[in-house]
Amino acid sequence: MGSWGIVLWLIGLSAMVFFGVAWLLDLNNRQRQIQAQWGQLFTDSEGHDLSEPLAALTTRLDAHDERVARLQSEMGDAIGHLPHSVQAVGLVRFQAFSDFGGDQSFALALANPAGDGVIISSIFAREGTRVYAKPLKEWASSYSLSFEEEEAILQARSQIQKEG
């Protein structure tokens, strides 16, 4: 490499250093502009820094998001249990014996939307009170039902039909 080669190499290297320094100065200037805009964005009209309150708000929002997610999961679990829960109730009070009582006897139907549940009957008499329970499957029982028990089942079933 001759002396002209070294001179050209030094000129090229000097140009690269010059452009590199100019580029760094431009980046530094842009960074200052962005920091100034950031400062304006996170400063209120009285000059207070808003970054800490915003960070606290973000933390609270994250906590609320977690709580909402947990509540949605719990709600999904509860909705999953609804088909098995008592949602239909029918109650018929009646006088079991014409010479005694005052509608102290009753038939109570408790069922889920599919009509599965129980019918509870209480017969009030002078000698005492008797309580009977009969299973319900799809709004029917394998045991014979009294008129009052059938009426209680109809009341309970009508609640499900109104909702559906």
Contact map, one row per residue, 1 for C-alpha under 8 A:
11111100000000000000000000000000000000000000000000000000000000000000000000000000000000000000000000000000000000000000000000000000000000000000000000000000000000000000
11111100000000000000000000000000000000000000000000000000000000000000000000000000000000000000000000000000000000000000000000000000000000000000000000000000000000000000
11111110000000000000000000000000000000000000000000000000000000000000000000000000000000000000000000000000000000000000000000000000000000000000000000000000000000000000
11111111000000000000000000000000000000000000000000000000000000000000000000000000000000000000000000000000000000000000000000000000000000000000000000000000000000000000
11111111100000000000000000000000000000000000000000000000000000000000000000000000000000000000000000000000000000000000000000000000000000000000000000000000000000000000
11111111110000000000000000000000000000000000000000000000000000000000000000000000000000000000000000000000000000000000000000000000000000000000000000000000000000000000
00111111111000000000000000000000000000000000000000000000000000000000000000000000000000000000000000000000000000000000000000000000000000000000000000000000000000000000
00011111111100000000000000000000000000000000000000000000000000000000000000000000000000000000000000000000000000000000000000000000000000000000000000000000000000000000
00001111111110000000000000000000000000000000000000000000000000000000000000000000000000000000000000000000000000000000000000000000000000000000000000000000000000000000
00000111111111000000000000000000000000000000000000000000000000000000000000000000000000000000000000000000000000000000000000000000000000000000000000000000000000000000
00000011111111100000000000000000000000000000000000000000000000000000000000000000000000000000000000000000000000000000000000000000000000000000000000000000000000000000
00000001111111110000000000000000000000000000000000000000000000000000000000000000000000000000000000000000000000000000000000000000000000000000000000000000000000000000
00000000111111111000000000000000000000000000000000000000000000000000000000000000000000000000000000000000000000000000000000000000000000000000000000000000000000000000
00000000011111111100000000000000000000000000000000000000000000000000000000000000000000000000000000000000000000000000000000000000000000000000000000000000000000000000
00000000001111111110000000000000000000000000000000000000000000000000000000000000000000000000000000000000000000000000000000000000000000000000000000000000000000000000
00000000000111111111000000000000000000000000000000000000000000000000000000000000000000000000000000000000000000000000000000000000000000000000000000000000000000000000
00000000000011111111100000000000000000000000000000000000000000000000000000000000000000000000000000000000000000000000000000000000000000000000000000000000000000000000
00000000000001111111110000000000000000000000000000000000000000000000000000000000000000000000000000000000000000000000000000000000000000000000000000000000000000000000
00000000000000111111111000000000000000000000000000000000000000000000000000000000000000000000000000000000000000000000000000000000000000000000000000000000000000000000
00000000000000011111111100000000000000000000000000000000000000000000000000000000000000000000000000000000000000000000000000000000000000000000000000000000000000000000
00000000000000001111111110000000000000000000000000000000000000000000000000000000000000000000000000000000000000000000000000000000000000000000000000000000000000000000
00000000000000000111111111000000000000000000000000000000000000000000000000000000000000000000000000000000000000000000000000000000000000000000000000000000000000000000
00000000000000000011111111100000000000000000000000000000000000000000000000000000000000000000000000000000000000000000000000000000000000000000000000000000000000000000
00000000000000000001111111110000000000000000000000000000000000000000000000000000000000000000000000000000000000000000000000000000000000000000000000000000000000000000
00000000000000000000111111111000000000000000000000000000000000000000000000000000000000000000000000000000000000000000000000000000000000000000000000000000000000000000
00000000000000000000011111111100000000000000000000000000000000000000000000000000000000000000000000000000000000000000000000000000000000000000000000000000000000000000
00000000000000000000001111111110000000000000000000000000000000000000000000000000000000000000000000000000000000000000000000000000000000000000000000000000000000000000
00000000000000000000000111111111000000000000000000000000000000000000000000000000000000000000000000000000000000000000000000000000000000000000000000000000000000000000
00000000000000000000000011111111100000000000000000000000000000000000000000000000000000000000000000000000000000000000000000000000000000000000000000000000000000000000
00000000000000000000000001111111110000000000000000000000000000000000000000000000000000000000000000000000000000000000000000000000000000000000000000000000000000000000
00000000000000000000000000111111111000000000000000000000000000000000000000000000000000000000000000000000000000000000000000000000000000000000000000000000000000000000
00000000000000000000000000011111111100000000000000000000000000000000000000000000000000000000000000000000000000000000000000000000000000000000000000000000000000000000
00000000000000000000000000001111111110000000000000000000000000000000000000000000000000000000000000000000000000000000000000000000000000000000000000000000000000000000
00000000000000000000000000000111111111000000000000000000000000000000000000000000000000000000000000000000000000000000000000000000000000000000000000000000000000000000
00000000000000000000000000000011111111100000000000000000000000000000000000000000000000000000000000000000000000000000000000000000000000000000000000000000000000000000
00000000000000000000000000000001111111110000000000000000000000000000000000000000000000000000000000000000000000000000000000000000000000000000000000000000000000000000
00000000000000000000000000000000111111111000000000000000000000000000000000000000000000000000000000000000000000000000000000000000000000000000000000000000000000000000
00000000000000000000000000000000011111111100000000000000000000000000000000000000000000000000000000000000000000000000000000000000000000000000000000000000000000000000
00000000000000000000000000000000001111111110000000000000000000000000000000000000000000000000000000000000000000000000000000000000000000000000000000000000000000000000
00000000000000000000000000000000000111111111000000000000000000000000000000000000000000000000000000000000000000000000000000000000000000000000000000000000000000000000
00000000000000000000000000000000000011111110000000000000000000000000000000000000000000000000000000000000000000000000000000000000000000000000000000000000000000000000
00000000000000000000000000000000000001111111000011100000000000000000000000000000000000000000000000000000000000000000000000000000000000000000000000000000000000000000
00000000000000000000000000000000000000111111111111100000000000000000000000000000000000000000000000000000000000000000000000000000000000000000000000000000000000000000
00000000000000000000000000000000000000010111111111000000000000000000000000000000000000000000000000000000000000000000000000000000000000000000000000000000000000000000
00000000000000000000000000000000000000000011111100000000000000000000000000000000000000000000000000000000000000000000000000000000000000000000000000000000000000000000
00000000000000000000000000000000000000000011111100000000000000000000000000000000000000000000000000000000000000000000000000000000000000000000000000000000000000000000
00000000000000000000000000000000000000000011111110000000000000000000000000000000000000000000000000000000000000000000000000000000000000000000000000000000000000000000
00000000000000000000000000000000000000000011111111000000000000000000000000000000000000000000000000000000000000000000000000000000000000000000000000000000000000000000
00000000000000000000000000000000000000000111001111110000000000000000000000000000000000000000000000000000000000000000000000000000000000000000000000000000000000000000
00000000000000000000000000000000000000000111000111111100000000000000000000000000000000000000000000000000000000000000000000000000000000000000000000000000000000000000
00000000000000000000000000000000000000000110000011111110000000000000000000000000000000000000000000000000000000000000000000000000000000000000000000000000000000000000
00000000000000000000000000000000000000000000000011111111000000000000000000000000000000000000000000000000000000000000000000000000000000000000000000000000000000000000
00000000000000000000000000000000000000000000000001111111100000000000000000000000000000000000000000000000000000000000000000000000000000000000000000000000000000000000
00000000000000000000000000000000000000000000000001111111110000000000000000000000000000000000000000000000000000000000000000000000000000000000000000000000000000000000
00000000000000000000000000000000000000000000000000111111111000000000000000000000000000000000000000000000000000000000000000000000000000000000000000000000000000000000
00000000000000000000000000000000000000000000000000011111111100000000000000000000000000000000000000000000000000000000000000000000000000000000000000000000000000000000
00000000000000000000000000000000000000000000000000001111111110000000000000000000000000000000000000000000000000000000000000000000000000000000000000000000000000000000
00000000000000000000000000000000000000000000000000000111111111000000000000000000000000000000000000000000000000000000000000000000000000000000000000000000000000000000
00000000000000000000000000000000000000000000000000000011111111100000000000000000000000000000000000000000000000000000000000000000000000000000000000000000000000000000
00000000000000000000000000000000000000000000000000000001111111110000000000000000000000000000000000000000000000000000000000000000000000000000000000000000000000000000
00000000000000000000000000000000000000000000000000000000111111111000000000000000000000000000000000000000000000000000000000000000000000000000000000000000000000000000
00000000000000000000000000000000000000000000000000000000011111111100000000000000000000000000000000000000000000000000000000000000000000000000000000000000000000000000
00000000000000000000000000000000000000000000000000000000001111111110000000000000000000000000000000000000000000000000000000000000000000000000000000000000000000000000
00000000000000000000000000000000000000000000000000000000000111111111000000000000000000000000000000000000000000000000000000000000000000000000000000000000000000000000
00000000000000000000000000000000000000000000000000000000000011111111100000000000000000000000000000000000000000000000000000000000000000000000000000000000000000000000
00000000000000000000000000000000000000000000000000000000000001111111110000000000000000000000000000000000000000000000000000000000000000000000000000000000000000000000
00000000000000000000000000000000000000000000000000000000000000111111111000000000000000000000000000000000000000000000000000000000000000000000000000000000000000000000
00000000000000000000000000000000000000000000000000000000000000011111111100000000000000000000000000000000000000000000000000000000000000000000000000000000000000000000
00000000000000000000000000000000000000000000000000000000000000001111111110000000000000000000000000000000000000000000000000000000000000000000000000000000000000000000
00000000000000000000000000000000000000000000000000000000000000000111111111000000000000000000000000000000000000000000000000000000000000000000000000000000000000000000
00000000000000000000000000000000000000000000000000000000000000000011111111100000000000000000000000000000000000000000000000000000000000000000000000000000000000000000
00000000000000000000000000000000000000000000000000000000000000000001111111110000000000000000000000000000000000000000000000000000000000000000000000000000000000000000
00000000000000000000000000000000000000000000000000000000000000000000111111111000000000000000000000000000000000000000000000000000000000000000000000000000000000000000
00000000000000000000000000000000000000000000000000000000000000000000011111111100000000000000000000000000000000000000000000000000000000000000000000000000000000000000
00000000000000000000000000000000000000000000000000000000000000000000001111111110000000000000000000000000000000000000000000000000000000000000000000000000000000000000
00000000000000000000000000000000000000000000000000000000000000000000000111111111000000000000000000000000000000000000000000000000000000000000000000000000000000000000
00000000000000000000000000000000000000000000000000000000000000000000000011111111100000000000000000000000000000000000000000000000000000000000000000000000000000000000
00000000000000000000000000000000000000000000000000000000000000000000000001111111110000000000000000000000000000000000000000000000000000000000000000000000000000000000
00000000000000000000000000000000000000000000000000000000000000000000000000111111111000000000000000000000000000000000000000000000000000000000000000000000000000000000
00000000000000000000000000000000000000000000000000000000000000000000000000011111111000000000000000000000000000000000000000000000000000000000000000000000000000000000
00000000000000000000000000000000000000000000000000000000000000000000000000001111111110000000000000000000000000000000000000000000000000000000000000000000000000000000
00000000000000000000000000000000000000000000000000000000000000000000000000000111111110000000000000000000000000000000000000000000000000000000000000000000000000000000
00000000000000000000000000000000000000000000000000000000000000000000000000000011111110000000000000000000000000011100000000000000000000000000000000000000000000000000
00000000000000000000000000000000000000000000000000000000000000000000000000000000111111000000000000000000000000011000000000000000000000000000000000000000000000000000
00000000000000000000000000000000000000000000000000000000000000000000000000000000111111100000000000000000000000110000000000000000000000000000000000000000000000000000
00000000000000000000000000000000000000000000000000000000000000000000000000000000000111111000000000000000000001111000100000000000000000000000000000000000000000000000
00000000000000000000000000000000000000000000000000000000000000000000000000000000000011111000000000000000000001111000000000000000000000000000000000000000000000010000
00000000000000000000000000000000000000000000000000000000000000000000000000000000000001111100000000000000000011111000000000000000000000000000000000000000000110110000
00000000000000000000000000000000000000000000000000000000000000000000000000000000000001111110000000000000000111100000000000000000000000000000000000000001001100100000
00000000000000000000000000000000000000000000000000000000000000000000000000000000000000011111000000000000001111000000000000000000000000000000000000000011111110000000
00000000000000000000000000000000000000000000000000000000000000000000000000000000000000001111100000000000011110000000000000000000000000000000000000000001001000000000
00000000000000000000000000000000000000000000000000000000000000000000000000000000000000000111110000000000011100000000000000000000000000000000000000011011000000000000
00000000000000000000000000000000000000000000000000000000000000000000000000000000000000000011111000000011111000000000000000000000000000000000000000010000000000000000
00000000000000000000000000000000000000000000000000000000000000000000000000000000000000000001111100000111110000000000000000000000000000000000000000010000000000000000
00000000000000000000000000000000000000000000000000000000000000000000000000000000000000000000111111011111100000000000000000000000000000000000000000000000000000000000
00000000000000000000000000000000000000000000000000000000000000000000000000000000000000000000011111011010100000000000000000111000000000000000000000000000000000000000
00000000000000000000000000000000000000000000000000000000000000000000000000000000000000000000001111111000000000000000000000001000000000000000000000000000000000000000
00000000000000000000000000000000000000000000000000000000000000000000000000000000000000000000001111111000000000000000000000000000000000000000000000000000000000000000
00000000000000000000000000000000000000000000000000000000000000000000000000000000000000000000000011111000000000000000000000000000000000000000000000000000000000000000
00000000000000000000000000000000000000000000000000000000000000000000000000000000000000000000001111111100000000000000000000001100000000000000000000000000000000000000
00000000000000000000000000000000000000000000000000000000000000000000000000000000000000000000001111111111100000000000000000011000000000000000000000000000000000000000
00000000000000000000000000000000000000000000000000000000000000000000000000000000000000000000011000011111000000000000000000000000000000000000000000000000000000000000
00000000000000000000000000000000000000000000000000000000000000000000000000000000000000000000111100001111110000000000000000000000000000000000000000000000000000000000
00000000000000000000000000000000000000000000000000000000000000000000000000000000000000000000111000001111110000000000000000110000000000000000000000000000000000000000
00000000000000000000000000000000000000000000000000000000000000000000000000000000000000000000111100001011111000000000000011110000000000000000000000000000000000000000
00000000000000000000000000000000000000000000000000000000000000000000000000000000000000000011110000000011111100000000000011100000000000000000000000010000000000000000
00000000000000000000000000000000000000000000000000000000000000000000000000000000000000000111100000000000111110000000001111000000000000000000000000011001000000000000
00000000000000000000000000000000000000000000000000000000000000000000000000000000000000001111000000000000011111000000001110000000000000000000000000001001000000000000
00000000000000000000000000000000000000000000000000000000000000000000000000000000000000011110000000000000001111100000111100000000000000000000000000001001100100000000
00000000000000000000000000000000000000000000000000000000000000000000000000000000000001111100000000000000000111110000111000000000000000000000000000000000000100000000
00000000000000000000000000000000000000000000000000000000000000000000000000000000000011111000000000000000000011111111110000000000000000010000000000000000000100000000
00000000000000000000000000000000000000000000000000000000000000000000000000000000001111110000000000000000000001111111100000000000000000000000000000000000000000000000
00000000000000000000000000000000000000000000000000000000000000000000000000000000001101110000000000000000000000111111000000000000000000000000000000000000000000010000
00000000000000000000000000000000000000000000000000000000000000000000000000000000001000000000000000000000000000111111000000000000000000000110000000000000000000000000
00000000000000000000000000000000000000000000000000000000000000000000000000000000000000000000000000000000000000111111100000000000000000011111000000000000000010000000
00000000000000000000000000000000000000000000000000000000000000000000000000000000000000000000000000000000000000111111110000000000000000111110000000000000000000000000
00000000000000000000000000000000000000000000000000000000000000000000000000000000000001000000000000000000000011110011111000000000000000111000000000000000000000000000
00000000000000000000000000000000000000000000000000000000000000000000000000000000000000000000000000000000000011100001111100000000000011110000000000000000000000000000
00000000000000000000000000000000000000000000000000000000000000000000000000000000000000000000000000000000001111000000111110000000000011110000000000001000100000000000
00000000000000000000000000000000000000000000000000000000000000000000000000000000000000000000000000000000001110000000011111000000001111000000000000000000000000000000
00000000000000000000000000000000000000000000000000000000000000000000000000000000000000000000000000000000111100000000001111100000001110000000000000001000000000000000
00000000000000000000000000000000000000000000000000000000000000000000000000000000000000000000000000000000111000000000000111110000111100000000000000000000000000000000
00000000000000000000000000000000000000000000000000000000000000000000000000000000000000000000000100000001110000000000000011111000111000000000000000000000000000000000
00000000000000000000000000000000000000000000000000000000000000000000000000000000000000000000000100001001100000000000000001111101110000000000000000000000000000000000
00000000000000000000000000000000000000000000000000000000000000000000000000000000000000000000000110011000000000000000000000111111100000000000000000000000000000000000
00000000000000000000000000000000000000000000000000000000000000000000000000000000000000000000000000010000000000000000000000011111100000000000000000000000000000000000
00000000000000000000000000000000000000000000000000000000000000000000000000000000000000000000000000000000000000000000000000001111100000000000000000000000000000000000
00000000000000000000000000000000000000000000000000000000000000000000000000000000000000000000000000000000000000000000000000011111110000000000000000000000000000000000
00000000000000000000000000000000000000000000000000000000000000000000000000000000000000000000000000000000000000000000000001111111111000000000000000000000000000000000
00000000000000000000000000000000000000000000000000000000000000000000000000000000000000000000000000000000000000000000000001110001111100000000000000000000000000000000
00000000000000000000000000000000000000000000000000000000000000000000000000000000000000000000000000000000000000000000000111100000111110000000000000000000000000000000
00000000000000000000000000000000000000000000000000000000000000000000000000000000000000000000000000000000000000000000000111000000011111000000000000000000000000000000
00000000000000000000000000000000000000000000000000000000000000000000000000000000000000000000000000000000000000000000011110000000001111100000000000000000000000000000
00000000000000000000000000000000000000000000000000000000000000000000000000000000000000000000000000000000000000000000011100000000000111110000101000000000000000000000
00000000000000000000000000000000000000000000000000000000000000000000000000000000000000000000000000000000000000000001111000000000000011111000111000000000000000000000
00000000000000000000000000000000000000000000000000000000000000000000000000000000000000000000000000000000000000100011111000000000000001111111110000000000000000000000
00000000000000000000000000000000000000000000000000000000000000000000000000000000000000000000000000000000000000000011100000000000000000111111100000000000000000000000
00000000000000000000000000000000000000000000000000000000000000000000000000000000000000000000000000000000000000000111000000000000000000011111000000000000000000000000
00000000000000000000000000000000000000000000000000000000000000000000000000000000000000000000000000000000000000000111000000000000000000011111100000000000100010000000
00000000000000000000000000000000000000000000000000000000000000000000000000000000000000000000000000000000000000000010000000000000000000011111110000000000000000000000
00000000000000000000000000000000000000000000000000000000000000000000000000000000000000000000000000000000000000000000000000000000000001111011111110000000000000000000
00000000000000000000000000000000000000000000000000000000000000000000000000000000000000000000000000000000000000000000000000000000000000110001111100000000000000000000
00000000000000000000000000000000000000000000000000000000000000000000000000000000000000000000000000000000000000000000000000000000000001100000111110000000000000000000
00000000000000000000000000000000000000000000000000000000000000000000000000000000000000000000000000000000000000000000000000000000000000000000111111000000000000000000
00000000000000000000000000000000000000000000000000000000000000000000000000000000000000000000000000000000000000000000000000000000000000000000101111101100000000000000
00000000000000000000000000000000000000000000000000000000000000000000000000000000000000000000000000000000000000000000000000000000000000000000000111111100000000000000
00000000000000000000000000000000000000000000000000000000000000000000000000000000000000000000000000000000000000000000000000000000000000000000000011111110000000000000
00000000000000000000000000000000000000000000000000000000000000000000000000000000000000000001110000000000011000000000000000000000000000000000000001111111000000000000
00000000000000000000000000000000000000000000000000000000000000000000000000000000000000000001000000000000001110000000001010000000000000000000000011111111100000000000
00000000000000000000000000000000000000000000000000000000000000000000000000000000000000000000000000000000000000000000000000000000000000000000000011111111110000000000
00000000000000000000000000000000000000000000000000000000000000000000000000000000000000000101000000000000000000000000000000000000000000000000000000111111111000000000
00000000000000000000000000000000000000000000000000000000000000000000000000000000000000001111000000000000001110000000000000000000000000000000000000011111111100000000
00000000000000000000000000000000000000000000000000000000000000000000000000000000000000000100000000000000000010000000001000000000000000000010000000001111111110000000
00000000000000000000000000000000000000000000000000000000000000000000000000000000000000000100000000000000000000000000000000000000000000000000000000000111111111000000
00000000000000000000000000000000000000000000000000000000000000000000000000000000000000001110000000000000000000000000000000000000000000000000000000000011111111100000
00000000000000000000000000000000000000000000000000000000000000000000000000000000000000011100000000000000000011100000000000000000000000000000000000000001111111110000
00000000000000000000000000000000000000000000000000000000000000000000000000000000000000010100000000000000000000000010000000000000000000000010000000000000111111111000
00000000000000000000000000000000000000000000000000000000000000000000000000000000000000000000000000000000000000000000000000000000000000000000000000000000011111111100
00000000000000000000000000000000000000000000000000000000000000000000000000000000000000011000000000000000000000000000000000000000000000000000000000000000001111111110
00000000000000000000000000000000000000000000000000000000000000000000000000000000000000110000000000000000000000001000000000000000000000000000000000000000000111111111
00000000000000000000000000000000000000000000000000000000000000000000000000000000000000000000000000000000000000000000000000000000000000000000000000000000000011111111
00000000000000000000000000000000000000000000000000000000000000000000000000000000000000000000000000000000000000000000000000000000000000000000000000000000000001111111
00000000000000000000000000000000000000000000000000000000000000000000000000000000000000000000000000000000000000000000000000000000000000000000000000000000000000111111
00000000000000000000000000000000000000000000000000000000000000000000000000000000000000000000000000000000000000000000000000000000000000000000000000000000000000011111
